[in-house]
Amino acid sequence: MSDSSQWFAILRMLGSLILVLGLIYGLSHLAKRFLRPERWARKGDFSNIRVLQAFAIEPKKKLLVVEVEQRKLLLGVAENSISFLTKIDDGVEVNENARAIPS
């Protein structure tokens, strides 16, 4: 095999590798954009559920004040669970515009 044909084979192989890697990158980008689970989630009317405040306790643990059908609830949210902590009385004011710790 001559030197020029070896270089041509190497360039062709590198070009194919770049093409395959670009295809993998493009497909992963499309999958992230269009195949998200929340797109398949049940479509329903959740207008009666609102998150009023969120406080980060640790990187993957938060306290949430949510309003469900005019009742305020305090929930503990961890990486793999959501726990009901207490019901907040109607007389307690929750400031929806308060600054929370970023999560």
Sequence and secondary structure as in RCSB ss.txt:
>XXXX:A:sequence
MSDSSQWFAILRMLGSLILVLGLIYGLSHLAKRFLRPERWARKGDFSNIRVLQAFAIEPKKKLLVVEVEQRKLLL
GVAENSISFLTKIDDGVEVNENARAIPS
>XXXX:A:secstr
  HHHHHHHHHHHHHHHHHHHHHHHHHHHHHHHH  HHHHS     TTEEEEEEEEEETTEEEEEEEETTEEEEE
EE SS EEEEEEE TTS   TTS     
